[in-house]
Amino acid sequence: MGKVTIAAQPYPWPYNADLRPENTALLIIDMQTDFCGEGGYVDLMGYDISQTRACIEPIRYVLAALRKNGFHVIHTREGHRPDLSDLPANKRWRSQQIGAGIGDPGPCGRILVRGEPGWEIIPELARGQAKPIIDKPGKGSFYATDLELILRRRGVENLILTGITTDVCVHTTMRDANDRGFECVLLADCCAATDAGNHARGVENDHDAVRGIRCGFFFSASPGSHPIRVP
C-alpha cells in the first residue's frame, strides 16, 4: 500500500500518510452493558441510554471493515476488582450520591465490578471479540494497564478512537495517547456521550486528535484516497 491519507479536520490523517493494517489499531472504548445497556450504571443514574447506544451501529460497520482488512482491534472495559481495592474512596462516594454506587448490587450485577454481567462488552460488539481486552480501573485506557506495551509490541503507530463516552473516557485516552506519540483520529459518529451536547463539544474540542471524521466518510470508495473498501 502506498502513501495514504484520509480527509479529516484539521489535516489529512495520518500526518505522515503511513496508514496500514500493520501499524493501525481500532480502539473500542468501554462499550459495556454498564454504560449503554438497560439496568447498567448509566441507566441507573437516570440518563437516556439511547444517547450512549447511538454509536453501536457505526462501530459495528467500522469493526467489520477493519477486521476484514487485517487491522488491529482492541476493546477496553472499565471496572474494578471484586474487593474494590482499586476503587478510590471519592469515586465510590460520588457514584453513591447519584444512586448508582460502584460495587453495589444492581439489575446487571454489582455495578462496574469485573466479572459481573454489566461489566461485559455488549452482545452487539462481543461476537468475534478481539483479544486482548484492556481492563482498566479508571477513565484513561493507559492508566494502570498494559495497553502501551501491547501497542508498541505490535508496531502500532496510529489509533482510531471509538466508544463512550466522548467527553470522558475517549477524551482521556486520546490525550494520553497523544502524549505518548500515537497519531489519533476520532470517528465522530462512532463515539457517544450521555448528552448530545457533551458529545458535540467533545468532538469540537478534541485538539489532540484529528476530529470530526465519520465512519461512512472514512470508508468511502473514493479511488486512490481511501484504503478500505466495503459494500
Disulfide bonds with the S-S distance in Angstrom:
none
